[in-house]
Amino acid sequence: MVRIRGQIGAWPVDLTVELDAQDWAQLAQHIPLETVSAPAAVAASGADDALWQTTLELLRQAGQIEGPQLLGQLSGLAGGDAAGKRLLVRLRHCAQVRMETGVDAPIYHWVG
């Protein structure tokens, strides 16, 4: 089911279109997936790599930083808490980073 809402001139539009599996398959045949998804994937990959490098540089410059403070900075860089948390998880598994349990919060250390 696809819902389309908007306006045509001054008239409001609220349209629901129901498609079965055969309709979706027929529609998918007309979409060039390779030309649409490949550049988007490359752009997303480049942005992810740049964000990851920025994350590593931030911790390297700090030397060590508590988890909540780091999460705040990463959330700002990544554009949201969920993306910031994903970066923290990635840091936990990074060979250049050591995480220790602090009194109130985890502490991330740069070990290079």
Backbone as XML, in Angstrom:
<?xml version="1.0"?>
<chain id="A" units="angstrom">
  <residue number="1" name="MET">
    <atom name="N" x="0.852" y="-1.166" z="0.000"/>
    <atom name="CA" x="0.000" y="0.000" z="0.000"/>
    <atom name="C" x="0.904" y="1.237" z="0.000"/>
  </residue>
  <residue number="2" name="VAL">
    <atom name="N" x="0.579" y="2.192" z="-0.809"/>
    <atom name="CA" x="1.296" y="3.443" z="-0.923"/>
    <atom name="C" x="0.307" y="4.570" z="-0.647"/>
  </residue>
  <residue number="3" name="ARG">
    <atom name="N" x="0.698" y="5.493" z="0.208"/>
    <atom name="CA" x="-0.176" y="6.626" z="0.493"/>
    <atom name="C" x="0.490" y="7.890" z="-0.033"/>
  </residue>
  <residue number="4" name="ILE">
    <atom name="N" x="-0.259" y="8.659" z="-0.769"/>
    <atom name="CA" x="0.239" y="9.884" z="-1.375"/>
    <atom name="C" x="-0.587" y="11.036" z="-0.823"/>
  </residue>
  <residue number="5" name="ARG">
    <atom name="N" x="0.105" y="11.983" z="-0.210"/>
    <atom name="CA" x="-0.592" y="13.150" z="0.324"/>
    <atom name="C" x="0.096" y="14.406" z="-0.177"/>
  </residue>
  <residue number="6" name="GLY">
    <atom name="N" x="-0.683" y="15.429" z="-0.428"/>
    <atom name="CA" x="-0.144" y="16.693" z="-0.901"/>
    <atom name="C" x="-1.251" y="17.567" z="-1.431"/>
  </residue>
  <residue number="7" name="GLN">
    <atom name="N" x="-0.894" y="18.386" z="-2.404"/>
    <atom name="CA" x="-1.880" y="19.278" z="-3.004"/>
    <atom name="C" x="-1.651" y="19.358" z="-4.494"/>
  </residue>
  <residue number="8" name="ILE">
    <atom name="N" x="-2.760" y="19.521" z="-5.201"/>
    <atom name="CA" x="-2.721" y="19.844" z="-6.618"/>
    <atom name="C" x="-3.412" y="21.191" z="-6.716"/>
  </residue>
  <residue number="9" name="GLY">
    <atom name="N" x="-2.606" y="22.216" z="-6.881"/>
    <atom name="CA" x="-3.157" y="23.574" z="-6.842"/>
    <atom name="C" x="-3.714" y="23.841" z="-5.456"/>
  </residue>
  <residue number="10" name="ALA">
    <atom name="N" x="-4.965" y="24.220" z="-5.378"/>
    <atom name="CA" x="-5.598" y="24.497" z="-4.090"/>
    <atom name="C" x="-6.296" y="23.268" z="-3.518"/>
  </residue>
  <residue number="11" name="TRP">
    <atom name="N" x="-6.307" y="22.166" z="-4.258"/>
    <atom name="CA" x="-7.044" y="20.984" z="-3.819"/>
    <atom name="C" x="-6.148" y="20.036" z="-3.033"/>
  </residue>
  <residue number="12" name="PRO">
    <atom name="N" x="-6.577" y="19.655" z="-1.854"/>
    <atom name="CA" x="-5.804" y="18.670" z="-1.090"/>
    <atom name="C" x="-5.968" y="17.275" z="-1.685"/>
  </residue>
  <residue number="13" name="VAL">
    <atom name="N" x="-4.905" y="16.497" z="-1.628"/>
    <atom name="CA" x="-4.918" y="15.142" z="-2.169"/>
    <atom name="C" x="-4.501" y="14.173" z="-1.066"/>
  </residue>
  <residue number="14" name="ASP">
    <atom name="N" x="-5.285" y="13.134" z="-0.860"/>
    <atom name="CA" x="-4.949" y="12.050" z="0.063"/>
    <atom name="C" x="-5.361" y="10.764" z="-0.633"/>
  </residue>
  <residue number="15" name="LEU">
    <atom name="N" x="-4.389" y="10.101" z="-1.253"/>
    <atom name="CA" x="-4.653" y="8.960" z="-2.120"/>
    <atom name="C" x="-3.952" y="7.722" z="-1.572"/>
  </residue>
  <residue number="16" name="THR">
    <atom name="N" x="-4.670" y="6.629" z="-1.497"/>
    <atom name="CA" x="-4.089" y="5.357" z="-1.093"/>
    <atom name="C" x="-4.181" y="4.394" z="-2.270"/>
  </residue>
  <residue number="17" name="VAL">
    <atom name="N" x="-3.028" y="3.818" z="-2.625"/>
    <atom name="CA" x="-2.961" y="2.884" z="-3.734"/>
    <atom name="C" x="-2.532" y="1.534" z="-3.167"/>
  </residue>
  <residue number="18" name="GLU">
    <atom name="N" x="-3.337" y="0.521" z="-3.414"/>
    <atom name="CA" x="-3.004" y="-0.820" z="-2.949"/>
    <atom name="C" x="-2.428" y="-1.623" z="-4.106"/>
  </residue>
  <residue number="19" name="LEU">
    <atom name="N" x="-1.252" y="-2.214" z="-3.867"/>
    <atom name="CA" x="-0.580" y="-3.026" z="-4.878"/>
    <atom name="C" x="-0.353" y="-4.420" z="-4.309"/>
  </residue>
  <residue number="20" name="ASP">
    <atom name="N" x="-0.623" y="-5.447" z="-5.117"/>
    <atom name="CA" x="-0.316" y="-6.807" z="-4.667"/>
    <atom name="C" x="1.109" y="-7.152" z="-5.112"/>
  </residue>
  <residue number="21" name="ALA">
    <atom name="N" x="1.568" y="-8.327" z="-4.776"/>
    <atom name="CA" x="2.944" y="-8.727" z="-5.072"/>
    <atom name="C" x="3.250" y="-8.661" z="-6.563"/>
  </residue>
  <residue number="22" name="GLN">
    <atom name="N" x="2.288" y="-9.043" z="-7.406"/>
    <atom name="CA" x="2.490" y="-9.004" z="-8.851"/>
    <atom name="C" x="2.653" y="-7.562" z="-9.337"/>
  </residue>
  <residue number="23" name="ASP">
    <atom name="N" x="1.863" y="-6.643" z="-8.771"/>
    <atom name="CA" x="1.979" y="-5.228" z="-9.147"/>
    <atom name="C" x="3.352" y="-4.676" z="-8.773"/>
  </residue>
  <residue number="24" name="TRP">
    <atom name="N" x="3.830" y="-5.012" z="-7.559"/>
    <atom name="CA" x="5.148" y="-4.539" z="-7.113"/>
    <atom name="C" x="6.244" y="-5.087" z="-8.023"/>
  </residue>
  <residue number="25" name="ALA">
    <atom name="N" x="6.147" y="-6.375" z="-8.381"/>
    <atom name="CA" x="7.145" y="-6.988" z="-9.253"/>
    <atom name="C" x="7.161" y="-6.314" z="-10.621"/>
  </residue>
  <residue number="26" name="GLN">
    <atom name="N" x="5.977" y="-6.009" z="-11.146"/>
    <atom name="CA" x="5.888" y="-5.345" z="-12.444"/>
    <atom name="C" x="6.468" y="-3.936" z="-12.360"/>
  </residue>
  <residue number="27" name="LEU">
    <atom name="N" x="6.184" y="-3.239" z="-11.290"/>
    <atom name="CA" x="6.722" y="-1.895" z="-11.095"/>
    <atom name="C" x="8.244" y="-1.922" z="-10.961"/>
  </residue>
  <residue number="28" name="ALA">
    <atom name="N" x="8.760" y="-2.908" z="-10.242"/>
    <atom name="CA" x="10.204" y="-3.025" z="-10.028"/>
    <atom name="C" x="10.960" y="-3.260" z="-11.327"/>
  </residue>
  <residue number="29" name="GLN">
    <atom name="N" x="10.314" y="-3.874" z="-12.313"/>
    <atom name="CA" x="10.966" y="-4.121" z="-13.598"/>
    <atom name="C" x="11.311" y="-2.823" z="-14.323"/>
  </residue>
  <residue number="30" name="HIS">
    <atom name="N" x="10.627" y="-1.747" z="-13.997"/>
    <atom name="CA" x="10.834" y="-0.474" z="-14.686"/>
    <atom name="C" x="11.796" y="0.458" z="-13.955"/>
  </residue>
  <residue number="31" name="ILE">
    <atom name="N" x="12.350" y="-0.003" z="-12.854"/>
    <atom name="CA" x="13.270" y="0.834" z="-12.076"/>
    <atom name="C" x="14.689" y="0.317" z="-12.292"/>
  </residue>
  <residue number="32" name="PRO">
    <atom name="N" x="15.575" y="1.137" z="-12.823"/>
    <atom name="CA" x="16.961" y="0.702" z="-13.036"/>
    <atom name="C" x="17.723" y="0.730" z="-11.707"/>
  </residue>
  <residue number="33" name="LEU">
    <atom name="N" x="17.686" y="-0.354" z="-10.954"/>
    <atom name="CA" x="18.279" y="-0.407" z="-9.624"/>
    <atom name="C" x="19.779" y="-0.143" z="-9.625"/>
  </residue>
  <residue number="34" name="GLU">
    <atom name="N" x="20.495" y="-0.663" z="-10.593"/>
    <atom name="CA" x="21.942" y="-0.510" z="-10.614"/>
    <atom name="C" x="22.347" y="0.949" z="-10.748"/>
  </residue>
  <residue number="35" name="THR">
    <atom name="N" x="21.682" y="1.695" z="-11.599"/>
    <atom name="CA" x="22.074" y="3.081" z="-11.801"/>
    <atom name="C" x="21.617" y="3.971" z="-10.654"/>
  </residue>
  <residue number="36" name="VAL">
    <atom name="N" x="20.578" y="3.565" z="-9.942"/>
    <atom name="CA" x="20.082" y="4.371" z="-8.836"/>
    <atom name="C" x="20.851" y="4.082" z="-7.565"/>
  </residue>
  <residue number="37" name="SER">
    <atom name="N" x="21.066" y="2.806" z="-7.242"/>
    <atom name="CA" x="21.632" y="2.457" z="-5.955"/>
    <atom name="C" x="23.156" y="2.563" z="-5.906"/>
  </residue>
  <residue number="38" name="ALA">
    <atom name="N" x="23.857" y="2.317" z="-6.995"/>
    <atom name="CA" x="25.312" y="2.320" z="-6.949"/>
    <atom name="C" x="25.891" y="3.678" z="-6.569"/>
  </residue>
  <residue number="39" name="PRO">
    <atom name="N" x="25.510" y="4.783" z="-7.214"/>
    <atom name="CA" x="26.065" y="6.070" z="-6.798"/>
    <atom name="C" x="25.666" y="6.428" z="-5.364"/>
  </residue>
  <residue number="40" name="ALA">
    <atom name="N" x="24.462" y="6.087" z="-4.968"/>
    <atom name="CA" x="24.031" y="6.381" z="-3.602"/>
    <atom name="C" x="24.859" y="5.592" z="-2.607"/>
  </residue>
  <residue number="41" name="ALA">
    <atom name="N" x="25.148" y="4.331" z="-2.926"/>
    <atom name="CA" x="25.948" y="3.501" z="-2.027"/>
    <atom name="C" x="27.369" y="4.040" z="-1.917"/>
  </residue>
  <residue number="42" name="VAL">
    <atom name="N" x="27.932" y="4.462" z="-3.043"/>
    <atom name="CA" x="29.283" y="5.024" z="-3.020"/>
    <atom name="C" x="29.306" y="6.314" z="-2.209"/>
  </residue>
  <residue number="43" name="ALA">
    <atom name="N" x="28.329" y="7.175" z="-2.389"/>
    <atom name="CA" x="28.268" y="8.425" z="-1.636"/>
    <atom name="C" x="28.100" y="8.157" z="-0.152"/>
  </residue>
  <residue number="44" name="ALA">
    <atom name="N" x="27.236" y="7.220" z="0.215"/>
    <atom name="CA" x="27.026" y="6.893" z="1.619"/>
    <atom name="C" x="28.286" y="6.292" z="2.217"/>
  </residue>
  <residue number="45" name="SER">
    <atom name="N" x="28.957" y="5.441" z="1.458"/>
    <atom name="CA" x="30.187" y="4.822" z="1.936"/>
    <atom name="C" x="31.257" y="5.876" z="2.192"/>
  </residue>
  <residue number="46" name="GLY">
    <atom name="N" x="31.399" y="6.833" z="1.288"/>
    <atom name="CA" x="32.374" y="7.905" z="1.463"/>
    <atom name="C" x="32.051" y="8.763" z="2.670"/>
  </residue>
  <residue number="47" name="ALA">
    <atom name="N" x="30.771" y="9.053" z="2.879"/>
    <atom name="CA" x="30.359" y="9.843" z="4.034"/>
    <atom name="C" x="30.607" y="9.074" z="5.318"/>
  </residue>
  <residue number="48" name="ASP">
    <atom name="N" x="30.332" y="7.758" z="5.306"/>
    <atom name="CA" x="30.575" y="6.931" z="6.487"/>
    <atom name="C" x="32.058" y="6.876" z="6.818"/>
  </residue>
  <residue number="49" name="ASP">
    <atom name="N" x="32.892" y="6.727" z="5.793"/>
    <atom name="CA" x="34.333" y="6.687" z="6.010"/>
    <atom name="C" x="34.840" y="7.999" z="6.594"/>
  </residue>
  <residue number="50" name="ALA">
    <atom name="N" x="34.359" y="9.107" z="6.079"/>
    <atom name="CA" x="34.778" y="10.415" z="6.588"/>
    <atom name="C" x="34.329" y="10.598" z="8.038"/>
  </residue>
  <residue number="51" name="LEU">
    <atom name="N" x="33.113" y="10.174" z="8.349"/>
    <atom name="CA" x="32.602" y="10.276" z="9.712"/>
    <atom name="C" x="33.419" y="9.399" z="10.654"/>
  </residue>
  <residue number="52" name="TRP">
    <atom name="N" x="33.765" y="8.200" z="10.212"/>
    <atom name="CA" x="34.564" y="7.296" z="11.035"/>
    <atom name="C" x="35.955" y="7.884" z="11.279"/>
  </residue>
  <residue number="53" name="GLN">
    <atom name="N" x="36.573" y="8.444" z="10.264"/>
    <atom name="CA" x="37.889" y="9.063" z="10.444"/>
    <atom name="C" x="37.819" y="10.249" z="11.407"/>
  </residue>
  <residue number="54" name="THR">
    <atom name="N" x="36.753" y="11.030" z="11.320"/>
    <atom name="CA" x="36.550" y="12.155" z="12.233"/>
    <atom name="C" x="36.375" y="11.652" z="13.660"/>
  </residue>
  <residue number="55" name="THR">
    <atom name="N" x="35.650" y="10.550" z="13.821"/>
    <atom name="CA" x="35.448" y="9.945" z="15.140"/>
    <atom name="C" x="36.778" y="9.520" z="15.747"/>
  </residue>
  <residue number="56" name="LEU">
    <atom name="N" x="37.591" y="8.830" z="14.955"/>
    <atom name="CA" x="38.903" y="8.392" z="15.448"/>
    <atom name="C" x="39.790" y="9.573" z="15.798"/>
  </residue>
  <residue number="57" name="GLU">
    <atom name="N" x="39.766" y="10.601" z="14.975"/>
    <atom name="CA" x="40.585" y="11.791" z="15.225"/>
    <atom name="C" x="40.138" y="12.506" z="16.499"/>
  </residue>
  <residue number="58" name="LEU">
    <atom name="N" x="38.840" y="12.563" z="16.733"/>
    <atom name="CA" x="38.316" y="13.196" z="17.935"/>
    <atom name="C" x="38.839" y="12.495" z="19.184"/>
  </residue>
  <residue number="59" name="LEU">
    <atom name="N" x="38.799" y="11.168" z="19.197"/>
    <atom name="CA" x="39.292" y="10.417" z="20.350"/>
    <atom name="C" x="40.809" y="10.510" z="20.448"/>
  </residue>
  <residue number="60" name="ARG">
    <atom name="N" x="41.485" y="10.478" z="19.325"/>
    <atom name="CA" x="42.954" y="10.586" z="19.342"/>
    <atom name="C" x="43.390" y="11.895" z="19.970"/>
  </residue>
  <residue number="61" name="GLN">
    <atom name="N" x="42.743" y="12.980" z="19.588"/>
    <atom name="CA" x="43.105" y="14.289" z="20.136"/>
    <atom name="C" x="42.773" y="14.402" z="21.618"/>
  </residue>
  <residue number="62" name="ALA">
    <atom name="N" x="41.688" y="13.785" z="22.039"/>
    <atom name="CA" x="41.300" y="13.844" z="23.452"/>
    <atom name="C" x="42.174" y="12.928" z="24.303"/>
  </residue>
  <residue number="63" name="GLY">
    <atom name="N" x="42.642" y="11.830" z="23.722"/>
    <atom name="CA" x="43.427" y="10.868" z="24.491"/>
    <atom name="C" x="42.523" y="9.909" z="25.246"/>
  </residue>
  <residue number="64" name="GLN">
    <atom name="N" x="41.630" y="10.457" z="26.031"/>
    <atom name="CA" x="40.613" y="9.662" z="26.717"/>
    <atom name="C" x="39.402" y="10.542" z="26.963"/>
  </residue>
  <residue number="65" name="ILE">
    <atom name="N" x="38.234" y="9.918" z="26.989"/>
    <atom name="CA" x="36.999" y="10.681" z="27.163"/>
    <atom name="C" x="35.919" y="9.750" z="27.714"/>
  </residue>
  <residue number="66" name="GLU">
    <atom name="N" x="35.087" y="10.283" z="28.592"/>
    <atom name="CA" x="33.994" y="9.488" z="29.153"/>
    <atom name="C" x="32.900" y="9.265" z="28.109"/>
  </residue>
  <residue number="67" name="GLY">
    <atom name="N" x="32.246" y="8.121" z="28.208"/>
    <atom name="CA" x="31.228" y="7.713" z="27.252"/>
    <atom name="C" x="30.128" y="8.726" z="27.004"/>
  </residue>
  <residue number="68" name="PRO">
    <atom name="N" x="29.481" y="9.283" z="28.052"/>
    <atom name="CA" x="28.392" y="10.232" z="27.800"/>
    <atom name="C" x="28.844" y="11.491" z="27.058"/>
  </residue>
  <residue number="69" name="GLN">
    <atom name="N" x="30.027" y="11.985" z="27.394"/>
    <atom name="CA" x="30.547" y="13.166" z="26.700"/>
    <atom name="C" x="30.863" y="12.823" z="25.246"/>
  </residue>
  <residue number="70" name="LEU">
    <atom name="N" x="31.475" y="11.662" z="25.042"/>
    <atom name="CA" x="31.791" y="11.219" z="23.682"/>
    <atom name="C" x="30.521" y="11.003" z="22.875"/>
  </residue>
  <residue number="71" name="LEU">
    <atom name="N" x="29.506" y="10.392" z="23.483"/>
    <atom name="CA" x="28.234" y="10.183" z="22.793"/>
    <atom name="C" x="27.627" y="11.512" z="22.361"/>
  </residue>
  <residue number="72" name="GLY">
    <atom name="N" x="27.682" y="12.513" z="23.217"/>
    <atom name="CA" x="27.152" y="13.827" z="22.857"/>
    <atom name="C" x="27.852" y="14.411" z="21.649"/>
  </residue>
  <residue number="73" name="GLN">
    <atom name="N" x="29.169" y="14.294" z="21.634"/>
    <atom name="CA" x="29.937" y="14.830" z="20.499"/>
    <atom name="C" x="29.665" y="14.038" z="19.221"/>
  </residue>
  <residue number="74" name="LEU">
    <atom name="N" x="29.617" y="12.707" z="19.346"/>
    <atom name="CA" x="29.381" y="11.875" z="18.163"/>
    <atom name="C" x="27.970" y="12.042" z="17.630"/>
  </residue>
  <residue number="75" name="SER">
    <atom name="N" x="26.997" y="12.223" z="18.526"/>
    <atom name="CA" x="25.620" y="12.446" z="18.090"/>
    <atom name="C" x="25.526" y="13.741" z="17.288"/>
  </residue>
  <residue number="76" name="GLY">
    <atom name="N" x="26.262" y="14.766" z="17.730"/>
    <atom name="CA" x="26.287" y="16.024" z="16.992"/>
    <atom name="C" x="26.928" y="15.861" z="15.625"/>
  </residue>
  <residue number="77" name="LEU">
    <atom name="N" x="28.015" y="15.116" z="15.573"/>
    <atom name="CA" x="28.703" y="14.888" z="14.296"/>
    <atom name="C" x="27.864" y="14.054" z="13.337"/>
  </residue>
  <residue number="78" name="ALA">
    <atom name="N" x="27.237" y="13.009" z="13.882"/>
    <atom name="CA" x="26.534" y="12.041" z="13.035"/>
    <atom name="C" x="25.099" y="12.446" z="12.729"/>
  </residue>
  <residue number="79" name="GLY">
    <atom name="N" x="24.579" y="13.429" z="13.449"/>
    <atom name="CA" x="23.230" y="13.895" z="13.162"/>
    <atom name="C" x="22.136" y="13.231" z="13.978"/>
  </residue>
  <residue number="80" name="GLY">
    <atom name="N" x="22.483" y="12.593" z="15.088"/>
    <atom name="CA" x="21.442" y="12.002" z="15.934"/>
    <atom name="C" x="22.005" y="11.014" z="16.927"/>
  </residue>
  <residue number="81" name="ASP">
    <atom name="N" x="21.219" y="10.717" z="17.960"/>
    <atom name="CA" x="21.663" y="9.803" z="19.008"/>
    <atom name="C" x="21.890" y="8.382" z="18.492"/>
  </residue>
  <residue number="82" name="ALA">
    <atom name="N" x="21.009" y="7.900" z="17.639"/>
    <atom name="CA" x="21.152" y="6.527" z="17.130"/>
    <atom name="C" x="22.459" y="6.374" z="16.359"/>
  </residue>
  <residue number="83" name="ALA">
    <atom name="N" x="22.782" y="7.332" z="15.519"/>
    <atom name="CA" x="24.027" y="7.273" z="14.745"/>
    <atom name="C" x="25.229" y="7.410" z="15.669"/>
  </residue>
  <residue number="84" name="GLY">
    <atom name="N" x="25.119" y="8.245" z="16.696"/>
    <atom name="CA" x="26.196" y="8.385" z="17.677"/>
    <atom name="C" x="26.435" y="7.094" z="18.430"/>
  </residue>
  <residue number="85" name="LYS">
    <atom name="N" x="25.364" y="6.397" z="18.800"/>
    <atom name="CA" x="25.492" y="5.116" z="19.506"/>
    <atom name="C" x="26.132" y="4.060" z="18.612"/>
  </residue>
  <residue number="86" name="ARG">
    <atom name="N" x="25.807" y="4.072" z="17.326"/>
    <atom name="CA" x="26.438" y="3.118" z="16.396"/>
    <atom name="C" x="27.953" y="3.355" z="16.336"/>
  </residue>
  <residue number="87" name="LEU">
    <atom name="N" x="28.356" y="4.612" z="16.359"/>
    <atom name="CA" x="29.790" y="4.916" z="16.344"/>
    <atom name="C" x="30.457" y="4.447" z="17.637"/>
  </residue>
  <residue number="88" name="LEU">
    <atom name="N" x="29.778" y="4.604" z="18.786"/>
    <atom name="CA" x="30.338" y="4.114" z="20.048"/>
    <atom name="C" x="30.544" y="2.600" z="20.010"/>
  </residue>
  <residue number="89" name="VAL">
    <atom name="N" x="29.568" y="1.881" z="19.475"/>
    <atom name="CA" x="29.696" y="0.427" z="19.359"/>
    <atom name="C" x="30.880" y="0.085" z="18.467"/>
  </residue>
  <residue number="90" name="ARG">
    <atom name="N" x="31.021" y="0.809" z="17.394"/>
    <atom name="CA" x="32.143" y="0.556" z="16.477"/>
    <atom name="C" x="33.475" y="0.839" z="17.169"/>
  </residue>
  <residue number="91" name="LEU">
    <atom name="N" x="33.517" y="1.885" z="17.998"/>
    <atom name="CA" x="34.737" y="2.200" z="18.745"/>
    <atom name="C" x="35.108" y="1.079" z="19.711"/>
  </residue>
  <residue number="92" name="ARG">
    <atom name="N" x="34.110" y="0.465" z="20.333"/>
    <atom name="CA" x="34.368" y="-0.621" z="21.286"/>
    <atom name="C" x="35.108" y="-1.780" z="20.639"/>
  </residue>
  <residue number="93" name="HIS">
    <atom name="N" x="34.898" y="-1.967" z="19.354"/>
    <atom name="CA" x="35.503" y="-3.088" z="18.652"/>
    <atom name="C" x="36.721" y="-2.685" z="17.830"/>
  </residue>
  <residue number="94" name="CYS">
    <atom name="N" x="37.148" y="-1.453" z="17.969"/>
    <atom name="CA" x="38.286" y="-0.937" z="17.207"/>
    <atom name="C" x="39.592" y="-1.269" z="17.931"/>
  </residue>
  <residue number="95" name="ALA">
    <atom name="N" x="40.575" y="-1.755" z="17.194"/>
    <atom name="CA" x="41.866" y="-2.124" z="17.785"/>
    <atom name="C" x="42.636" y="-0.913" z="18.320"/>
  </residue>
  <residue number="96" name="GLN">
    <atom name="N" x="42.321" y="0.275" z="17.846"/>
    <atom name="CA" x="43.028" y="1.479" z="18.274"/>
    <atom name="C" x="42.428" y="2.096" z="19.537"/>
  </residue>
  <residue number="97" name="VAL">
    <atom name="N" x="41.378" y="1.478" z="20.053"/>
    <atom name="CA" x="40.648" y="2.037" z="21.188"/>
    <atom name="C" x="40.555" y="1.001" z="22.302"/>
  </residue>
  <residue number="98" name="ARG">
    <atom name="N" x="40.768" y="1.476" z="23.531"/>
    <atom name="CA" x="40.568" y="0.619" z="24.704"/>
    <atom name="C" x="39.472" y="1.260" z="25.539"/>
  </residue>
  <residue number="99" name="MET">
    <atom name="N" x="38.539" y="0.450" z="25.972"/>
    <atom name="CA" x="37.457" y="0.959" z="26.804"/>
    <atom name="C" x="37.585" y="0.348" z="28.177"/>
  </residue>
  <residue number="100" name="GLU">
    <atom name="N" x="37.498" y="1.192" z="29.202"/>
    <atom name="CA" x="37.523" y="0.695" z="30.569"/>
    <atom name="C" x="36.272" y="1.153" z="31.295"/>
  </residue>
  <residue number="101" name="THR">
    <atom name="N" x="35.898" y="0.415" z="32.294"/>
    <atom name="CA" x="34.722" y="0.761" z="33.066"/>
    <atom name="C" x="35.120" y="1.781" z="34.123"/>
  </residue>
  <residue number="102" name="GLY">
    <atom name="N" x="34.563" y="2.975" z="34.018"/>
    <atom name="CA" x="34.809" y="4.017" z="35.000"/>
    <atom name="C" x="33.822" y="3.907" z="36.145"/>
  </residue>
  <residue number="103" name="VAL">
    <atom name="N" x="33.947" y="4.790" z="37.116"/>
    <atom name="CA" x="33.057" y="4.780" z="38.269"/>
    <atom name="C" x="31.618" y="5.039" z="37.843"/>
  </residue>
  <residue number="104" name="ASP">
    <atom name="N" x="31.405" y="6.073" z="37.033"/>
    <atom name="CA" x="30.054" y="6.444" z="36.613"/>
    <atom name="C" x="29.742" y="6.089" z="35.167"/>
  </residue>
  <residue number="105" name="ALA">
    <atom name="N" x="30.781" y="5.966" z="34.351"/>
    <atom name="CA" x="30.556" y="5.735" z="32.916"/>
    <atom name="C" x="31.799" y="5.101" z="32.313"/>
  </residue>
  <residue number="106" name="PRO">
    <atom name="N" x="31.653" y="4.455" z="31.162"/>
    <atom name="CA" x="32.821" y="3.901" z="30.491"/>
    <atom name="C" x="33.747" y="5.023" z="30.017"/>
  </residue>
  <residue number="107" name="ILE">
    <atom name="N" x="35.027" y="4.710" z="29.976"/>
    <atom name="CA" x="36.019" y="5.680" z="29.502"/>
    <atom name="C" x="36.693" y="5.077" z="28.276"/>
  </residue>
  <residue number="108" name="TYR">
    <atom name="N" x="36.715" y="5.839" z="27.206"/>
    <atom name="CA" x="37.333" y="5.418" z="25.960"/>
    <atom name="C" x="38.733" y="6.020" z="25.892"/>
  </residue>
  <residue number="109" name="HIS">
    <atom name="N" x="39.738" y="5.145" z="25.635"/>
    <atom name="CA" x="41.137" y="5.564" z="25.554"/>
    <atom name="C" x="41.662" y="5.330" z="24.147"/>
  </residue>
  <residue number="110" name="TRP">
    <atom name="N" x="42.431" y="6.282" z="23.636"/>
    <atom name="CA" x="43.100" y="6.102" z="22.349"/>
    <atom name="C" x="44.409" y="5.383" z="22.614"/>
  </residue>
  <residue number="111" name="VAL">
    <atom name="N" x="44.649" y="4.244" z="21.973"/>
    <atom name="CA" x="45.899" y="3.519" z="22.131"/>
    <atom name="C" x="46.692" y="3.486" z="20.830"/>
  </residue>
  <residue number="112" name="GLY">
    <atom name="N" x="46.098" y="3.964" z="19.756"/>
    <atom name="CA" x="46.776" y="4.069" z="18.471"/>
    <atom name="C" x="47.072" y="2.756" z="17.923"/>
  </residue>
</chain>
